[in-house]
Amino acid sequence: MRTLLTILLIFFSVITYSQCVSNQSFTLTPVGPYQPGDVVVVDYTLGTFTQLNINWIIAFQINLGAGWTNLIPLINPVGGGTQPGGWVWDVQNTYPSGLNFGPGWRFVNTGFVPDWGSQSTGPFTMRFRVTVDQTCTADDLSISINVIGDCLTGGWNNGACCSDPAYNIYNGNVQVVTPITSNINHY
């Protein structure tokens, strides 16, 4: 009985954790830890976007800790559905719902309603590059991605929205290198 209860709790916690996103993965090149000046390439894949209440995917927001700089998009999300439109890089965008988005990629739908997302369910793959800022403190190097549906942005209103938590890619701090110097001789 105890085993069955444990399995059910794990099952329900997995189900409630992600309403619309599943099968997310990433690679970091090179792998951490990181020092000032290191350049890191992040490859991210969203395996499936479940269209809860016909909620279409509209954006991938990249969240970076204060220790990163020079965020550069390298490969736009691949996977856009059959409707006209495409993924564009945006540093900041305010959606009709008031959601302040950016930086990241957002889908611009040119075939239906401009504030609707992509009807594709995935997979989506993308790549970006970041650099560890020059610092002498152990600054935050967290990286995460929010996957946003058009129900949250005000483009679609059909019941419950997908409000999935950010997907954690990296947690760490800048590895500060203390310079080693020789003894100072005073004559």
OpenMM code with the backbone's topology and positions (N, CA, C; nanometers):
from openmm import Vec3, app, unit

residues = "MET ARG THR LEU LEU THR ILE LEU LEU ILE PHE PHE SER VAL ILE THR TYR SER GLN CYS VAL SER ASN GLN SER PHE THR LEU THR PRO VAL GLY PRO TYR GLN PRO GLY ASP VAL VAL VAL VAL ASP TYR THR LEU GLY THR PHE THR GLN LEU ASN ILE ASN TRP ILE ILE ALA PHE GLN ILE ASN LEU GLY ALA GLY TRP THR ASN LEU ILE PRO LEU ILE ASN PRO VAL GLY GLY GLY THR GLN PRO GLY GLY TRP VAL TRP ASP VAL GLN ASN THR TYR PRO SER GLY LEU ASN PHE GLY PRO GLY TRP ARG PHE VAL ASN THR GLY PHE VAL PRO ASP TRP GLY SER GLN SER THR GLY PRO PHE THR MET ARG PHE ARG VAL THR VAL ASP GLN THR CYS THR ALA ASP ASP LEU SER ILE SER ILE ASN VAL ILE GLY ASP CYS LEU THR GLY GLY TRP ASN ASN GLY ALA CYS CYS SER ASP PRO ALA TYR ASN ILE TYR ASN GLY ASN VAL GLN VAL VAL THR PRO ILE THR SER ASN ILE ASN HIS TYR".split()
positions = [
    Vec3(0.0825, -0.1194, 0.0000),
    Vec3(0.0000, 0.0000, 0.0000),
    Vec3(0.0873, 0.1264, 0.0000),
    Vec3(0.1925, 0.1239, 0.0810),
    Vec3(0.2816, 0.2391, 0.0891),
    Vec3(0.3492, 0.2652, -0.0462),
    Vec3(0.3892, 0.1586, -0.1153),
    Vec3(0.4526, 0.1717, -0.2461),
    Vec3(0.3542, 0.2311, -0.3470),
    Vec3(0.2316, 0.1848, -0.3462),
    Vec3(0.1296, 0.2366, -0.4363),
    Vec3(0.1055, 0.3853, -0.4109),
    Vec3(0.0979, 0.4250, -0.2868),
    Vec3(0.0782, 0.5654, -0.2525),
    Vec3(0.1964, 0.6501, -0.3006),
    Vec3(0.3170, 0.6011, -0.2845),
    Vec3(0.4356, 0.6734, -0.3312),
    Vec3(0.4327, 0.6903, -0.4824),
    Vec3(0.3984, 0.5839, -0.5540),
    Vec3(0.3913, 0.5914, -0.6998),
    Vec3(0.2850, 0.6914, -0.7431),
    Vec3(0.1700, 0.6899, -0.6813),
    Vec3(0.0636, 0.7850, -0.7154),
    Vec3(0.1058, 0.9291, -0.6882),
    Vec3(0.1720, 0.9531, -0.5768),
    Vec3(0.2192, 1.0888, -0.5467),
    Vec3(0.3202, 1.1371, -0.6493),
    Vec3(0.4122, 1.0516, -0.6886),
    Vec3(0.5099, 1.0886, -0.7916),
    Vec3(0.4385, 1.1166, -0.9230),
    Vec3(0.3435, 1.0299, -0.9609),
    Vec3(0.2701, 1.0478, -1.0853),
    Vec3(0.1966, 1.1811, -1.0880),
    Vec3(0.1219, 1.2129, -0.9812),
    Vec3(0.0456, 1.3361, -0.9779),
    Vec3(0.1346, 1.4595, -0.9695),
    Vec3(0.2482, 1.4502, -0.9047),
    Vec3(0.3381, 1.5660, -0.8992),
    Vec3(0.4003, 1.5911, -1.0354),
    Vec3(0.4285, 1.4867, -1.1129),
    Vec3(0.4812, 1.5040, -1.2482),
    Vec3(0.3737, 1.5632, -1.3380),
    Vec3(0.2521, 1.5134, -1.3266),
    Vec3(0.1417, 1.5626, -1.4087),
    Vec3(0.1135, 1.7093, -1.3785),
    Vec3(0.1120, 1.7491, -1.2532),
    Vec3(0.0778, 1.8864, -1.2189),
    Vec3(0.1942, 1.9819, -1.2400),
    Vec3(0.3162, 1.9318, -1.2475),
    Vec3(0.4324, 2.0193, -1.2643),
    Vec3(0.4298, 2.0888, -1.3993),
    Vec3(0.4037, 2.0145, -1.5075),
    Vec3(0.4044, 2.0717, -1.6417),
    Vec3(0.2728, 2.0416, -1.7104),
    Vec3(0.1963, 2.1459, -1.7334),
    Vec3(0.0677, 2.1284, -1.7982),
    Vec3(0.0830, 2.1077, -1.9485),
    Vec3(0.1705, 2.1860, -2.0105),
    Vec3(0.1772, 2.1855, -2.1567),
    Vec3(0.3126, 2.1454, -2.2137),
    Vec3(0.4191, 2.1577, -2.1395),
    Vec3(0.5513, 2.1262, -2.1940),
    Vec3(0.5999, 1.9919, -2.1421),
    Vec3(0.6677, 1.9177, -2.2302),
    Vec3(0.7258, 1.7898, -2.1887),
    Vec3(0.8444, 1.7569, -2.2773),
    Vec3(0.9267, 1.6670, -2.2280),
    Vec3(1.0447, 1.6196, -2.2999),
    Vec3(1.1413, 1.7332, -2.3340),
    Vec3(1.1733, 1.8142, -2.2353),
    Vec3(1.2703, 1.9216, -2.2554),
    Vec3(1.4112, 1.8679, -2.2308),
    Vec3(1.5077, 1.9188, -2.3073),
    Vec3(1.6465, 1.8791, -2.2881),
    Vec3(1.7377, 1.9930, -2.3315),
    Vec3(1.8646, 1.9824, -2.2932),
    Vec3(1.9613, 2.0860, -2.3287),
    Vec3(2.1011, 2.0274, -2.3308),
    Vec3(2.1907, 2.1003, -2.3960),
    Vec3(2.3342, 2.0740, -2.3847),
    Vec3(2.4045, 2.2075, -2.3672),
    Vec3(2.5101, 2.2060, -2.2890),
    Vec3(2.5947, 2.3233, -2.2688),
    Vec3(2.7332, 2.2900, -2.3226),
    Vec3(2.7878, 2.3799, -2.4053),
    Vec3(2.9207, 2.3586, -2.4604),
    Vec3(3.0034, 2.4837, -2.4371),
    Vec3(3.1096, 2.4758, -2.3593),
    Vec3(3.1547, 2.3618, -2.2790),
    Vec3(3.0684, 2.3481, -2.1536),
    Vec3(3.0851, 2.2382, -2.0818),
    Vec3(3.0132, 2.2205, -1.9560),
    Vec3(3.0819, 2.3026, -1.8469),
    Vec3(3.0061, 2.3414, -1.7437),
    Vec3(3.0593, 2.4247, -1.6359),
    Vec3(3.1461, 2.3467, -1.5412),
    Vec3(3.2041, 2.4120, -1.4426),
    Vec3(3.1850, 2.5512, -1.4003),
    Vec3(3.2555, 2.6499, -1.4940),
    Vec3(3.2185, 2.7783, -1.4772),
    Vec3(3.2636, 2.8819, -1.5697),
    Vec3(3.3375, 2.9938, -1.4984),
    Vec3(3.4325, 3.0525, -1.5726),
    Vec3(3.5120, 3.1646, -1.5235),
    Vec3(3.4836, 3.2867, -1.6097),
    Vec3(3.5202, 3.4069, -1.5629),
    Vec3(3.4992, 3.5274, -1.6432),
    Vec3(3.5601, 3.5126, -1.7829),
    Vec3(3.4820, 3.5520, -1.8828),
    Vec3(3.5264, 3.5459, -2.0212),
    Vec3(3.4879, 3.4182, -2.0936),
    Vec3(3.4449, 3.3147, -2.0222),
    Vec3(3.4039, 3.1902, -2.0885),
    Vec3(3.2821, 3.2157, -2.1769),
    Vec3(3.2835, 3.1567, -2.2956),
    Vec3(3.1717, 3.1651, -2.3890),
    Vec3(3.1032, 3.0296, -2.3908),
    Vec3(2.9709, 3.0299, -2.3714),
    Vec3(2.8940, 2.9067, -2.3587),
    Vec3(2.7835, 2.9050, -2.4646),
    Vec3(2.7724, 2.7919, -2.5338),
    Vec3(2.6654, 2.7713, -2.6312),
    Vec3(2.5613, 2.6798, -2.5671),
    Vec3(2.4351, 2.7229, -2.5729),
    Vec3(2.3238, 2.6478, -2.5148),
    Vec3(2.2344, 2.5989, -2.6281),
    Vec3(2.2158, 2.4673, -2.6348),
    Vec3(2.1191, 2.4062, -2.7256),
    Vec3(2.0019, 2.3592, -2.6406),
    Vec3(1.8810, 2.3989, -2.6786),
    Vec3(1.7605, 2.3642, -2.6031),
    Vec3(1.6599, 2.3000, -2.6977),
    Vec3(1.5940, 2.1957, -2.6496),
    Vec3(1.4880, 2.1294, -2.7260),
    Vec3(1.3646, 2.1142, -2.6386),
    Vec3(1.2529, 2.1539, -2.6919),
    Vec3(1.1228, 2.1249, -2.6315),
    Vec3(1.0625, 2.0134, -2.7156),
    Vec3(1.0453, 1.8960, -2.6551),
    Vec3(0.9959, 1.7805, -2.7294),
    Vec3(0.8508, 1.7942, -2.7716),
    Vec3(0.7649, 1.8357, -2.6769),
    Vec3(0.6211, 1.8415, -2.7052),
    Vec3(0.5569, 1.9590, -2.6339),
    Vec3(0.4696, 2.0295, -2.7058),
    Vec3(0.3840, 2.1312, -2.6456),
    Vec3(0.2405, 2.0827, -2.6607),
    Vec3(0.1775, 2.0469, -2.5495),
    Vec3(0.0383, 2.0001, -2.5498),
    Vec3(-0.0531, 2.1217, -2.5530),
    Vec3(-0.1425, 2.1247, -2.6507),
    Vec3(-0.2280, 2.2418, -2.6720),
    Vec3(-0.3535, 2.2346, -2.5853),
    Vec3(-0.3358, 2.2590, -2.4555),
    Vec3(-0.4461, 2.2600, -2.3611),
    Vec3(-0.5447, 2.3700, -2.4002),
    Vec3(-0.6712, 2.3339, -2.4241),
    Vec3(-0.7752, 2.4301, -2.4659),
    Vec3(-0.7358, 2.5083, -2.5913),
    Vec3(-0.6728, 2.4404, -2.6842),
    Vec3(-0.6274, 2.4988, -2.8114),
    Vec3(-0.5338, 2.6177, -2.7864),
    Vec3(-0.4559, 2.6085, -2.6823),
    Vec3(-0.3561, 2.7092, -2.6460),
    Vec3(-0.2308, 2.6814, -2.7285),
    Vec3(-0.1925, 2.7730, -2.8176),
    Vec3(-0.0782, 2.7527, -2.9064),
    Vec3(0.0478, 2.8152, -2.8454),
    Vec3(0.1611, 2.7556, -2.8748),
    Vec3(0.2885, 2.8071, -2.8266),
    Vec3(0.3221, 2.9378, -2.8988),
    Vec3(0.3666, 3.0391, -2.8215),
    Vec3(0.3955, 3.1684, -2.8828),
    Vec3(0.5336, 3.2226, -2.8487),
    Vec3(0.5979, 3.1743, -2.7431),
    Vec3(0.7262, 3.2357, -2.7082),
    Vec3(0.8142, 3.1441, -2.6236),
    Vec3(0.9449, 3.1666, -2.6378),
    Vec3(1.0476, 3.1066, -2.5532),
    Vec3(1.1254, 3.2214, -2.4905),
    Vec3(1.1106, 3.2398, -2.3607),
    Vec3(1.1809, 3.3480, -2.2915),
    Vec3(1.3040, 3.2919, -2.2218),
    Vec3(1.4189, 3.3569, -2.2418),
    Vec3(1.5445, 3.3137, -2.1809),
    Vec3(1.5689, 3.3988, -2.0567),
    Vec3(1.5899, 3.3318, -1.9449),
    Vec3(1.6155, 3.3988, -1.8171),
    Vec3(1.7601, 3.3730, -1.7770),
    Vec3(1.8354, 3.4812, -1.7563),
    Vec3(1.9777, 3.4695, -1.7240),
    Vec3(2.0091, 3.5366, -1.5913),
    Vec3(2.0998, 3.4751, -1.5151),
    Vec3(2.1499, 3.5370, -1.3934),
    Vec3(2.2385, 3.6559, -1.4272),
    Vec3(2.2685, 3.7363, -1.3265),
    Vec3(2.3423, 3.8621, -1.3452),
    Vec3(2.4862, 3.8423, -1.3935),
    Vec3(2.5402, 3.7213, -1.3839),
    Vec3(2.6776, 3.6972, -1.4250),
    Vec3(2.6981, 3.6764, -1.5740),
    Vec3(2.5886, 3.6735, -1.6508),
    Vec3(2.5982, 3.6544, -1.7957),
    Vec3(2.5903, 3.7864, -1.8699),
    Vec3(2.6508, 3.7897, -1.9860),
    Vec3(2.6427, 3.9053, -2.0750),
    Vec3(2.6447, 3.8545, -2.2197),
    Vec3(2.6229, 3.9442, -2.3140),
    Vec3(2.6327, 3.9141, -2.4580),
    Vec3(2.5457, 3.7959, -2.5012),
    Vec3(2.4170, 3.8008, -2.4721),
    Vec3(2.3228, 3.6980, -2.5176),
    Vec3(2.3034, 3.7129, -2.6683),
    Vec3(2.3390, 3.6093, -2.7427),
    Vec3(2.3318, 3.6132, -2.8892),
    Vec3(2.2483, 3.4945, -2.9376),
    Vec3(2.1393, 3.5201, -3.0136),
    Vec3(2.0646, 3.4088, -3.0729),
    Vec3(2.1450, 3.3498, -3.1891),
    Vec3(2.1525, 3.2169, -3.1972),
    Vec3(2.2273, 3.1521, -3.3058),
    Vec3(2.1358, 3.0766, -3.4016),
    Vec3(2.0412, 2.9999, -3.3494),
    Vec3(1.9469, 2.9251, -3.4339),
    Vec3(1.8070, 2.9492, -3.3800),
    Vec3(1.7198, 3.0068, -3.4649),
    Vec3(1.5807, 3.0291, -3.4273),
    Vec3(1.5118, 2.8948, -3.4036),
    Vec3(1.4049, 2.8939, -3.3232),
    Vec3(1.3325, 2.7682, -3.3027),
    Vec3(1.2931, 2.7053, -3.4361),
    Vec3(1.3185, 2.5770, -3.4490),
    Vec3(1.2785, 2.5024, -3.5669),
    Vec3(1.1524, 2.4273, -3.5279),
    Vec3(1.0465, 2.4489, -3.6049),
    Vec3(0.9166, 2.3877, -3.5759),
    Vec3(0.8138, 2.4974, -3.5649),
    Vec3(0.7350, 2.5215, -3.6691),
    Vec3(0.6432, 2.6335, -3.6657),
    Vec3(0.5020, 2.6037, -3.7073),
    Vec3(0.4673, 2.4789, -3.7315),
    Vec3(0.3310, 2.4496, -3.7750),
    Vec3(0.3148, 2.4745, -3.9230),
    Vec3(0.1904, 2.4718, -3.9674),
    Vec3(0.1637, 2.4871, -4.1101),
    Vec3(0.1116, 2.6260, -4.1452),
    Vec3(0.0831, 2.7090, -4.0463),
    Vec3(0.0321, 2.8419, -4.0757),
    Vec3(0.1480, 2.9355, -4.1113),
    Vec3(0.1199, 3.0424, -4.1870),
    Vec3(0.2255, 3.1379, -4.2202),
    Vec3(0.2737, 3.2125, -4.0953),
    Vec3(0.3994, 3.2439, -4.0947),
    Vec3(0.4586, 3.3167, -3.9830),
    Vec3(0.5942, 3.2598, -3.9507),
    Vec3(0.6554, 3.3124, -3.8480),
    Vec3(0.7867, 3.2623, -3.8113),
    Vec3(0.8307, 3.3131, -3.6758),
    Vec3(0.9432, 3.2573, -3.6306),
    Vec3(1.0017, 3.2926, -3.5023),
    Vec3(1.0959, 3.4097, -3.5194),
    Vec3(1.0797, 3.5132, -3.4366),
    Vec3(1.1674, 3.6300, -3.4402),
    Vec3(1.2305, 3.6496, -3.3030),
    Vec3(1.3531, 3.7005, -3.3027),
    Vec3(1.4234, 3.7322, -3.1787),
    Vec3(1.3738, 3.8671, -3.1311),
    Vec3(1.3475, 3.8773, -3.0026),
    Vec3(1.2988, 4.0027, -2.9478),
    Vec3(1.3615, 4.0243, -2.8110),
    Vec3(1.4107, 4.1445, -2.7866),
    Vec3(1.4693, 4.1779, -2.6574),
    Vec3(1.3596, 4.2128, -2.5572),
    Vec3(1.2518, 4.2754, -2.6050),
    Vec3(1.1401, 4.3122, -2.5174),
    Vec3(1.0143, 4.3263, -2.6004),
    Vec3(0.9034, 4.2731, -2.5492),
    Vec3(0.7732, 4.2873, -2.6124),
    Vec3(0.6671, 4.2820, -2.5029),
    Vec3(0.5703, 4.3711, -2.5098),
    Vec3(0.4582, 4.3667, -2.4159),
    Vec3(0.3368, 4.3146, -2.4918),
    Vec3(0.2833, 4.2021, -2.4444),
    Vec3(0.1682, 4.1396, -2.5079),
    Vec3(0.0387, 4.2074, -2.4643),
    Vec3(-0.0736, 4.1838, -2.5364),
    Vec3(-0.2023, 4.2449, -2.4997),
    Vec3(-0.2443, 4.2189, -2.3549),
    Vec3(-0.2042, 4.1057, -2.2960),
    Vec3(-0.2406, 4.0755, -2.1578),
    Vec3(-0.1596, 4.1576, -2.0577),
    Vec3(-0.0568, 4.2294, -2.1070),
    Vec3(0.0314, 4.3041, -2.0193),
    Vec3(0.1573, 4.2277, -1.9837),
    Vec3(0.1676, 4.1015, -2.0280),
    Vec3(0.2868, 4.0212, -2.0020),
    Vec3(0.4079, 4.0858, -2.0684),
    Vec3(0.5074, 4.1165, -1.9875),
    Vec3(0.6302, 4.1768, -2.0377),
    Vec3(0.7274, 4.0640, -2.0717),
    Vec3(0.7581, 4.0487, -2.1981),
    Vec3(0.8371, 3.9369, -2.2480),
    Vec3(0.9741, 3.9828, -2.2957),
    Vec3(1.0721, 3.8962, -2.2778),
    Vec3(1.2024, 3.9155, -2.3383),
    Vec3(1.3142, 3.8993, -2.2379),
    Vec3(1.4299, 3.8685, -2.2886),
    Vec3(1.4624, 3.8392, -2.4284),
    Vec3(1.4265, 3.6955, -2.4630),
    Vec3(1.4151, 3.6715, -2.5937),
    Vec3(1.3869, 3.5375, -2.6419),
    Vec3(1.3217, 3.5412, -2.7785),
    Vec3(1.2675, 3.4274, -2.8186),
    Vec3(1.2008, 3.4168, -2.9473),
    Vec3(1.0508, 3.4191, -2.9267),
    Vec3(0.9810, 3.4872, -3.0173),
    Vec3(0.8352, 3.4848, -3.0155),
    Vec3(0.7853, 3.4569, -3.1567),
    Vec3(0.6702, 3.3933, -3.1643),
    Vec3(0.6135, 3.3577, -3.2940),
    Vec3(0.5244, 3.4708, -3.3424),
    Vec3(0.5483, 3.5158, -3.4651),
    Vec3(0.4640, 3.6169, -3.5288),
    Vec3(0.3790, 3.5441, -3.6319),
    Vec3(0.2503, 3.5340, -3.6045),
    Vec3(0.1560, 3.4617, -3.6889),
    Vec3(0.1039, 3.5580, -3.7945),
    Vec3(0.1352, 3.5315, -3.9209),
    Vec3(0.0909, 3.6192, -4.0299),
    Vec3(-0.0264, 3.5599, -4.1069),
    Vec3(-0.0784, 3.4453, -4.0613),
    Vec3(-0.1853, 3.3793, -4.1354),
    Vec3(-0.3213, 3.3885, -4.0712),
    Vec3(-0.3269, 3.3913, -3.9390),
    Vec3(-0.4547, 3.3965, -3.8695),
    Vec3(-0.4641, 3.5311, -3.7991),
    Vec3(-0.4599, 3.5296, -3.6694),
    Vec3(-0.4615, 3.6505, -3.5879),
    Vec3(-0.3176, 3.6746, -3.5403),
    Vec3(-0.2640, 3.7959, -3.5536),
    Vec3(-0.1238, 3.8194, -3.5192),
    Vec3(-0.0844, 3.7788, -3.3770),
    Vec3(-0.1777, 3.7820, -3.2823),
    Vec3(-0.1441, 3.7476, -3.1440),
    Vec3(-0.1631, 3.5995, -3.1125),
    Vec3(-0.1939, 3.5185, -3.2144),
    Vec3(-0.2002, 3.3746, -3.1951),
    Vec3(-0.0609, 3.3177, -3.2127),
    Vec3(-0.0346, 3.2044, -3.1503),
    Vec3(0.0964, 3.1413, -3.1597),
    Vec3(0.1073, 3.0467, -3.2773),
    Vec3(0.1995, 2.9521, -3.2643),
    Vec3(0.2222, 2.8488, -3.3646),
    Vec3(0.1391, 2.7265, -3.3299),
    Vec3(0.0733, 2.6692, -3.4300),
    Vec3(-0.0085, 2.5517, -3.4045),
    Vec3(0.0742, 2.4243, -3.3946),
    Vec3(0.2040, 2.4328, -3.4111),
    Vec3(0.2895, 2.3148, -3.3999),
    Vec3(0.2956, 2.2665, -3.2555),
    Vec3(0.3036, 2.1365, -3.2394),
    Vec3(0.3187, 2.0783, -3.1062),
    Vec3(0.4627, 2.0357, -3.0789),
    Vec3(0.5520, 2.0607, -3.1733),
    Vec3(0.6928, 2.0300, -3.1531),
    Vec3(0.7368, 1.9115, -3.2354),
    Vec3(0.8615, 1.8752, -3.2232),
    Vec3(0.9600, 1.9352, -3.1327),
    Vec3(1.0132, 2.0684, -3.1842),
    Vec3(1.0646, 2.1486, -3.0919),
    Vec3(1.1276, 2.2760, -3.1224),
    Vec3(1.2724, 2.2693, -3.0747),
    Vec3(1.3645, 2.3132, -3.1565),
    Vec3(1.5052, 2.3206, -3.1166),
    Vec3(1.5572, 2.4602, -3.1437),
    Vec3(1.6475, 2.5076, -3.0579),
    Vec3(1.7053, 2.6414, -3.0748),
    Vec3(1.8418, 2.6460, -3.0095),
    Vec3(1.9173, 2.7512, -3.0425),
    Vec3(2.0530, 2.7651, -2.9886),
    Vec3(2.0825, 2.9130, -2.9646),
    Vec3(2.1527, 2.9390, -2.8515),
    Vec3(2.2002, 3.0740, -2.8232),
    Vec3(2.3357, 3.0663, -2.7540),
    Vec3(2.4028, 3.1812, -2.7488),
    Vec3(2.5357, 3.1893, -2.6885),
    Vec3(2.5362, 3.2990, -2.5833),
    Vec3(2.6059, 3.2738, -2.4731),
    Vec3(2.6228, 3.3728, -2.3668),
    Vec3(2.7693, 3.3732, -2.3229),
    Vec3(2.8086, 3.4837, -2.2620),
    Vec3(2.9458, 3.4996, -2.2142),
    Vec3(2.9421, 3.5323, -2.0657),
    Vec3(3.0349, 3.4738, -1.9904),
    Vec3(3.0468, 3.5071, -1.8486),
    Vec3(3.1100, 3.6450, -1.8393),
    Vec3(3.0426, 3.7341, -1.7703),
    Vec3(3.0884, 3.8716, -1.7565),
    Vec3(3.2202, 3.8781, -1.6777),
    Vec3(3.2964, 3.9835, -1.7037),
    Vec3(3.4197, 4.0069, -1.6282),
    Vec3(3.3819, 4.0552, -1.4882),
    Vec3(3.4221, 3.9807, -1.3881),
    Vec3(3.3850, 4.0129, -1.2511),
    Vec3(3.4870, 3.9547, -1.1552),
    Vec3(3.4903, 4.0070, -1.0356),
    Vec3(3.5755, 3.9496, -0.9313),
    Vec3(3.4896, 3.8946, -0.8170),
    Vec3(3.3585, 3.8802, -0.8431),
    Vec3(3.2674, 3.8231, -0.7435),
    Vec3(3.1986, 3.7006, -0.8025),
    Vec3(3.1454, 3.6168, -0.7166),
    Vec3(3.0800, 3.4920, -0.7593),
    Vec3(2.9357, 3.5192, -0.8017),
    Vec3(2.9181, 3.5891, -0.9149),
    Vec3(2.7852, 3.6266, -0.9638),
    Vec3(2.7039, 3.5050, -1.0081),
    Vec3(2.5722, 3.5211, -1.0066),
    Vec3(2.4763, 3.4171, -1.0436),
    Vec3(2.4860, 3.3859, -1.1932),
    Vec3(2.5011, 3.2587, -1.2263),
    Vec3(2.5057, 3.2151, -1.3661),
    Vec3(2.3886, 3.1240, -1.4017),
    Vec3(2.2747, 3.1447, -1.3396),
    Vec3(2.1596, 3.0593, -1.3707),
    Vec3(2.1105, 3.0860, -1.5130),
    Vec3(2.0592, 2.9793, -1.5747),
    Vec3(1.9960, 2.9870, -1.7066),
    Vec3(1.8680, 2.9055, -1.6985),
    Vec3(1.7571, 2.9649, -1.7428),
    Vec3(1.6312, 2.8907, -1.7520),
    Vec3(1.5514, 2.9437, -1.8701),
    Vec3(1.4519, 2.8662, -1.9118),
    Vec3(1.3668, 2.9049, -2.0248),
    Vec3(1.2213, 2.8877, -1.9844),
    Vec3(1.1414, 2.9910, -2.0136),
    Vec3(0.9961, 2.9829, -1.9993),
    Vec3(0.9357, 2.9583, -2.1364),
    Vec3(0.8477, 2.8605, -2.1451),
    Vec3(0.7710, 2.8344, -2.2665),
    Vec3(0.6334, 2.8946, -2.2427),
    Vec3(0.5919, 2.9825, -2.3332),
    Vec3(0.4701, 3.0612, -2.3114),
    Vec3(0.3678, 3.0305, -2.4206),
    Vec3(0.2437, 3.0061, -2.3790),
    Vec3(0.1337, 2.9849, -2.4723),
    Vec3(0.0563, 3.1139, -2.4962),
    Vec3(-0.0170, 3.1192, -2.6075),
    Vec3(-0.0874, 3.2427, -2.6424),
    Vec3(-0.2044, 3.2749, -2.5503),
    Vec3(-0.2458, 3.1817, -2.4676),
    Vec3(-0.3492, 3.2103, -2.3683),
    Vec3(-0.2964, 3.3066, -2.2616),
    Vec3(-0.1675, 3.2940, -2.2262),
    Vec3(-0.1082, 3.3836, -2.1265),
    Vec3(-0.0791, 3.5222, -2.1815),
    Vec3(-0.0672, 3.5340, -2.3122),
    Vec3(-0.0314, 3.6629, -2.3723),
    Vec3(-0.1525, 3.7459, -2.4122),
    Vec3(-0.2715, 3.6868, -2.4043),
    Vec3(-0.3923, 3.7603, -2.4417),
    Vec3(-0.4336, 3.7382, -2.5850),
    Vec3(-0.3605, 3.6527, -2.6575),
    Vec3(-0.3958, 3.6261, -2.7968),
    Vec3(-0.5087, 3.5261, -2.8115),
    Vec3(-0.5300, 3.4446, -2.7089),
    Vec3(-0.6316, 3.3392, -2.7153),
    Vec3(-0.6955, 3.3277, -2.5781),
    Vec3(-0.8257, 3.3104, -2.5746),
    Vec3(-0.8951, 3.2967, -2.4473),
    Vec3(-0.9962, 3.1833, -2.4597),
    Vec3(-0.9575, 3.0669, -2.4091),
    Vec3(-1.0454, 2.9515, -2.4187),
    Vec3(-1.0309, 2.8652, -2.2939),
    Vec3(-1.0488, 2.9244, -2.1788),
    Vec3(-1.0405, 2.8465, -2.0561),
    Vec3(-0.9023, 2.8488, -1.9933),
    Vec3(-0.8680, 2.7395, -1.9273),
    Vec3(-0.7437, 2.7315, -1.8515),
    Vec3(-0.6211, 2.7489, -1.9410),
    Vec3(-0.5275, 2.8285, -1.8939),
    Vec3(-0.4025, 2.8521, -1.9660),
    Vec3(-0.2940, 2.7578, -1.9160),
    Vec3(-0.1955, 2.7381, -1.9994),
    Vec3(-0.0758, 2.6661, -1.9573),
    Vec3(0.0134, 2.7649, -1.8848),
    Vec3(0.0476, 2.7340, -1.7637),
    Vec3(0.1357, 2.8201, -1.6860),
    Vec3(0.2473, 2.7339, -1.6287),
    Vec3(0.3331, 2.6863, -1.7169),
    Vec3(0.4397, 2.5959, -1.6772),
    Vec3(0.5546, 2.6724, -1.6135),
    Vec3(0.6197, 2.6133, -1.5155),
    Vec3(0.7352, 2.6792, -1.4537),
    Vec3(0.8524, 2.6841, -1.5505),
    Vec3(0.9465, 2.7717, -1.5225),
    Vec3(1.0666, 2.7820, -1.6049),
    Vec3(1.1442, 2.6506, -1.5984),
    Vec3(1.2039, 2.6140, -1.7108),
    Vec3(1.2863, 2.4936, -1.7185),
    Vec3(1.4299, 2.5325, -1.6854),
    Vec3(1.4830, 2.4740, -1.5795),
    Vec3(1.6173, 2.5067, -1.5337),
    Vec3(1.7221, 2.4383, -1.6204),
    Vec3(1.8158, 2.5165, -1.6733),
    Vec3(1.9231, 2.4639, -1.7562),
    Vec3(2.0549, 2.4598, -1.6791),
    Vec3(2.0839, 2.5652, -1.6054),
    Vec3(2.2112, 2.5683, -1.5320),
    Vec3(2.1947, 2.6495, -1.4043),
    Vec3(2.2531, 2.5991, -1.2973),
    Vec3(2.2628, 2.6723, -1.1711),
    Vec3(2.4089, 2.6736, -1.1320),
    Vec3(2.4611, 2.7895, -1.1082),
    Vec3(2.6009, 2.7987, -1.0680),
    Vec3(2.6401, 2.9429, -1.0484),
    Vec3(2.7627, 2.9626, -1.0097),
    Vec3(2.8179, 3.0959, -0.9898),
    Vec3(2.9491, 3.1074, -1.0654),
    Vec3(2.9884, 3.2305, -1.0904),
    Vec3(3.1168, 3.2551, -1.1541),
    Vec3(3.2262, 3.1985, -1.0639),
    Vec3(3.3149, 3.1212, -1.1222),
    Vec3(3.4298, 3.0675, -1.0498),
    Vec3(3.5414, 3.1716, -1.0593),
    Vec3(3.5558, 3.2478, -0.9549),
    Vec3(3.6536, 3.3570, -0.9538),
    Vec3(3.7918, 3.2969, -0.9307),
    Vec3(3.8836, 3.3332, -1.0178),
    Vec3(4.0205, 3.2848, -1.0073),
    Vec3(4.1017, 3.3903, -0.9337),
    Vec3(4.1563, 3.3512, -0.8212),
    Vec3(4.2401, 3.4423, -0.7438),
    Vec3(4.3822, 3.4347, -0.7984),
    Vec3(4.4372, 3.5482, -0.8396),
    Vec3(4.5729, 3.5446, -0.8948),
    Vec3(4.6741, 3.5047, -0.7869),
    Vec3(4.7672, 3.4234, -0.8261),
    Vec3(4.8732, 3.3809, -0.7353),
    Vec3(4.9955, 3.4674, -0.7655),
    Vec3(5.0410, 3.5326, -0.6638),
    Vec3(5.1587, 3.6190, -0.6812),
    Vec3(5.2697, 3.5707, -0.5888),
    Vec3(5.3892, 3.6080, -0.6240),
    Vec3(5.5020, 3.5722, -0.5384),
    Vec3(5.5112, 3.6717, -0.4217),
    Vec3(5.5875, 3.6354, -0.3236),
    Vec3(5.6067, 3.7227, -0.2094),
    Vec3(5.6713, 3.8542, -0.2523),
    Vec3(5.6331, 3.9578, -0.1845),
    Vec3(5.6892, 4.0889, -0.2134),
    Vec3(5.8060, 4.1103, -0.1184),
    Vec3(5.9192, 4.1392, -0.1748),
    Vec3(6.0379, 4.1664, -0.0921),
    Vec3(6.0586, 4.3176, -0.0818),
    Vec3(6.0692, 4.3648, 0.0398),
    Vec3(6.0972, 4.5075, 0.0618),
    Vec3(6.2411, 4.5205, 0.1071),
    Vec3(6.3210, 4.5922, 0.0334),
    Vec3(6.4620, 4.6111, 0.0685),
    Vec3(6.4834, 4.7435, 0.1328),
] * unit.nanometer
topology = app.Topology()
chain = topology.addChain("A")
for resn in residues:
    res = topology.addResidue(resn, chain)
    for name in ("N", "CA", "C"):
        topology.addAtom(name, app.Element.getBySymbol(name[0]), res)
